[in-house]
Amino acid sequence: MLKSSLPTYAIVELLIRLSQYNHLIGNYKNHSIFDTGVVVKTSSGSIKFSLSIIQRQFENPDAISESELVTLAQLFKQS
């Protein structure tokens, strides 16, 4: 998948949602796509997402449960 075909605003929305569970996440800076997922760099660290979670945020954000958001927020790595 090309970087330009991934909806950046869906990543930003996901970061905003995750910041409710981890205030250290920070603001979106950039992202890189790999075979194993998407690494998102923020103003205070990085977090890795699957392409499917970003697609779900884009297509139907309500389909992402609170427990999934909590789990994702715990994956954040502060730099």
C-alpha positions in Angstrom: 0.0 0.0 0.0 1.3 3.4 -0.9 1.5 6.1 1.8 -0.6 8.4 -0.3 -3.5 5.9 -0.4 -3.7 5.6 3.4 -6.1 8.3 4.9 -3.8 10.3 7.2 -6.8 12.0 8.9 -8.0 8.5 10.0 -4.6 8.0 11.7 -4.9 11.5 13.4 -8.4 10.7 14.5 -7.2 7.4 16.0 -4.4 9.1 17.9 -6.9 11.6 19.3 -9.1 8.7 20.5 -6.1 6.9 22.0 -5.0 10.0 23.8 -8.0 9.6 26.1 -6.4 6.5 27.4 -2.7 7.5 27.2 -2.1 11.3 27.5 1.6 10.8 26.5 0.8 10.0 22.9 1.3 13.5 21.5 0.5 14.9 18.1 0.8 13.3 14.7 4.1 13.9 12.9 4.5 11.3 10.2 3.9 7.6 9.3 5.6 4.8 7.4 4.0 1.8 5.9 5.7 -1.6 6.3 4.6 -5.2 5.5 3.9 -5.7 9.2 1.8 -2.5 9.7 2.1 1.2 10.0 4.5 3.0 12.3 3.2 6.4 13.4 5.6 9.0 14.8 4.2 11.5 17.2 5.6 14.5 19.0 6.5 12.3 21.9 7.2 8.8 20.5 5.7 6.2 18.2 3.0 3.6 17.9 2.5 0.7 15.5 -0.9 0.1 14.0 -2.2 -2.6 11.7 -3.6 -1.4 8.4 -6.9 -2.9 9.3 -7.4 -0.8 12.4 -6.7 2.4 10.4 -9.2 1.2 7.7 -11.8 0.5 10.4 -11.2 4.0 11.8 -11.8 5.4 8.3 -14.8 3.3 7.4 -16.6 2.8 10.8 -15.0 4.2 13.9 -17.7 2.9 16.1 -16.7 -0.6 15.2 -13.5 -0.1 17.3 -14.3 -1.1 20.9 -13.2 0.7 24.0 -11.1 -2.3 25.0 -9.3 -2.3 21.6 -8.5 1.4 22.1 -7.1 0.7 25.6 -5.0 -2.1 24.2 -3.7 0.1 21.4 -2.9 3.0 23.7 -0.7 0.7 25.7 1.4 0.0 22.6 2.7 3.6 22.5 6.4 3.9 23.0 7.7 7.2 24.4 11.0 8.5 22.9 
